[in-house]
Amino acid sequence: MRGRTRRFHAVKNEWGFPKFISKKSLIDPFNGYLVNDDCVFGAEVFVIKSQGVVECLSMYEVGKPIHRSWRISQFSQLEYGWVSEEFHVGDHTWKMEVYPRGNGAEEDRSISIFLSLVDSSLTPSRKVKANYTVKIKHQNNGEDCIKSGNQWFACSGDDSWGWDEFMAISDMNDPASGYLVNDCCIIEVEISVQAIAHNSLSPPPKKMKII
């Protein structure tokens, strides 16, 4: 698998691939990945020469998360996807994206949901760290389907984080599940902004903490 250039630092010291290869492909003897129950892992790492970039980290006092909720009607009739109106959290602009028929490898298998930072006022050298929790509400007083994340969002255009495999389509469409009632579902998100980082070739302001 071809990698991407990533910056490792004290706040984000690991990167990887949450879906590197499917278990089915790994154990298929015709693919040659698993031989006599042994497999070999390898990695090529190239360290890019430092350009003297200084990363400034401005920490936020994390208070109560901002909560937003949407009721999506005619859910089963959505051909491609649903996008929320833009909303503001921590002086930044966000939106939610829901794909009722799935996204990527999970197409026709899972509901896919993503949170996107769409703040065009920020420069490409900046990024925002946020905690977020997304829910598909159970409408009959049952257990909500909940997933949480903590990520750095880049400000160079739309940057999305979320889940291709949020919930199985079969579970959503099951009349007894309580998630889809009268072809309507309820999506909720809670977000709290933790920090903003800024890369610069010049020294940071004195009030910034250097990482």
C-alpha positions in Angstrom: 0.0 0.0 0.0 1.3 3.4 -1.0 1.8 5.7 2.0 1.4 9.4 2.5 3.7 12.1 3.9 2.8 12.6 7.6 4.2 14.8 10.3 5.0 13.0 13.6 5.1 15.2 16.7 4.4 15.1 20.4 0.6 15.5 19.9 0.3 13.1 17.0 3.0 10.5 17.3 1.5 7.7 15.3 -0.2 7.2 11.9 -1.5 4.2 10.1 -4.2 2.6 8.0 -7.4 1.5 9.9 -8.4 -0.7 7.0 -5.1 -2.0 5.5 -6.4 -5.3 4.1 -9.6 -7.3 4.6 -9.4 -10.5 6.7 -11.0 -12.3 3.7 -8.2 -11.2 1.4 -5.5 -12.0 4.0 -6.5 -15.6 4.6 -7.3 -16.4 0.9 -4.5 -18.9 0.0 -4.6 -17.8 -3.6 -3.4 -14.3 -2.7 -0.2 -15.6 -1.1 -0.3 -13.2 1.9 -0.6 -16.1 4.4 1.6 -19.1 3.9 1.7 -21.9 6.5 -0.1 -19.6 8.8 2.8 -17.1 8.6 2.7 -13.6 7.1 5.4 -11.0 6.6 5.0 -7.3 7.3 7.4 -4.6 6.0 7.6 -0.9 5.9 9.7 1.7 4.1 10.2 4.9 6.0 11.7 8.0 4.4 12.6 10.9 6.7 12.2 14.3 4.9 14.9 16.8 5.8 13.6 19.4 8.2 12.9 22.8 6.7 13.0 24.5 10.1 9.2 24.6 10.4 8.0 25.7 13.8 4.7 24.4 15.0 2.8 26.6 17.4 0.1 25.1 19.5 -2.7 27.2 21.0 -4.6 25.2 23.6 -8.3 25.7 24.3 -10.1 25.4 27.6 -12.3 22.5 26.8 -15.8 23.1 28.2 -19.1 21.5 27.6 -19.3 20.1 24.0 -21.5 21.8 21.5 -24.4 19.7 20.5 -26.3 19.6 17.2 -29.1 17.4 16.1 -30.9 16.8 12.7 -34.0 14.8 11.8 -33.5 13.3 8.3 -36.8 12.5 6.6 -37.3 10.1 3.6 -34.0 8.5 4.6 -34.4 5.4 2.4 -35.1 7.6 -0.7 -31.8 9.5 -0.5 -30.0 8.6 -3.7 -26.4 9.5 -2.8 -26.0 11.3 0.5 -27.2 14.0 2.9 -25.2 17.0 4.0 -26.1 19.2 6.9 -26.1 23.0 6.9 -22.9 24.5 8.1 -22.6 25.2 11.8 -20.1 26.8 14.2 -18.1 25.3 17.0 -15.0 26.9 18.6 -15.0 29.8 16.0 -14.8 27.2 13.2 -17.3 26.0 10.6 -18.3 22.4 10.3 -20.8 20.1 8.5 -22.0 16.5 8.7 -22.2 14.1 5.8 -24.3 11.0 5.9 -24.3 8.3 3.1 -27.3 6.0 3.6 -26.0 3.5 1.0 -22.4 3.6 2.3 -19.1 5.0 1.1 -16.0 3.3 -0.5 -15.6 -0.3 0.4 -18.7 -0.2 2.6 -21.1 0.7 -0.3 -24.4 -1.2 -0.1 -23.3 -2.6 3.3 -23.1 0.1 5.9 -24.3 3.6 6.7 -21.2 6.0 6.4 -21.0 9.2 8.5 -18.3 11.9 8.4 -17.6 15.2 10.2 -15.9 17.9 8.0 -14.1 21.1 8.8 -15.1 23.6 6.1 -13.6 26.8 7.6 -12.3 28.7 4.6 -11.1 31.6 6.8 -8.2 29.6 8.1 -4.9 29.3 6.2 -3.7 25.9 4.9 -0.9 25.9 7.4 -3.3 25.6 10.3 -5.1 22.6 11.7 -7.7 22.1 14.4 -7.9 19.3 17.0 -11.4 18.3 18.1 -13.2 15.6 20.1 -16.4 14.5 18.5 -19.2 12.0 19.2 -21.7 11.0 16.6 -25.0 9.2 17.3 -27.8 7.6 15.4 -30.6 8.0 17.9 -32.8 5.0 18.9 -36.4 6.4 18.7 -38.0 3.8 20.9 -36.0 4.5 24.1 -33.4 1.9 23.2 -29.7 2.1 22.9 -28.2 4.7 20.5 -25.6 3.8 18.0 -22.6 5.8 19.1 -19.0 6.3 17.8 -16.4 8.8 19.0 -13.2 10.2 17.6 -10.3 12.6 18.4 -8.5 14.0 15.3 -6.6 16.9 13.8 -8.6 18.5 11.0 -6.6 20.3 8.3 -7.8 23.7 7.0 -6.7 23.3 3.4 -10.2 22.7 1.9 -12.8 20.3 3.3 -11.1 17.8 5.7 -13.3 14.9 6.9 -13.0 12.3 9.5 -15.5 9.6 10.3 -16.6 6.1 9.6 -17.3 4.2 6.4 -18.8 1.5 8.6 -20.9 3.3 11.1 -23.9 1.0 11.1 -25.0 -1.9 8.9 -27.7 -0.9 6.4 -29.6 -4.1 7.4 -29.7 -2.9 11.1 -30.9 0.6 10.1 -33.7 -0.8 7.9 -34.9 -3.4 10.4 -38.4 -2.2 11.5 -37.7 -3.6 15.0 -34.4 -1.7 15.4 -35.9 1.6 16.3 -33.4 3.7 14.4 -35.6 4.4 11.3 -39.2 5.3 12.2 -41.6 6.4 9.4 -38.5 6.6 7.1 -37.0 9.2 9.4 -33.7 9.0 11.4 -32.1 11.4 14.0 -28.4 12.2 13.8 -26.6 14.0 16.6 -23.1 15.3 17.0 -21.2 16.7 20.0 -17.9 18.6 19.3 -15.3 20.3 21.5 -12.3 22.0 20.0 -9.1 21.3 22.0 -6.3 23.1 20.1 -5.2 24.9 17.0 -1.7 24.3 15.5 0.0 26.6 13.1 3.2 25.8 11.0 5.4 28.7 10.3 9.0 29.2 9.0 9.2 32.2 11.4 9.3 32.1 15.2 5.9 31.8 16.9 4.3 34.5 19.0 5.6 34.6 22.6 2.3 33.4 24.0 2.2 30.3 21.9 3.6 27.0 23.2 6.2 25.4 20.9 5.8 21.7 20.2 
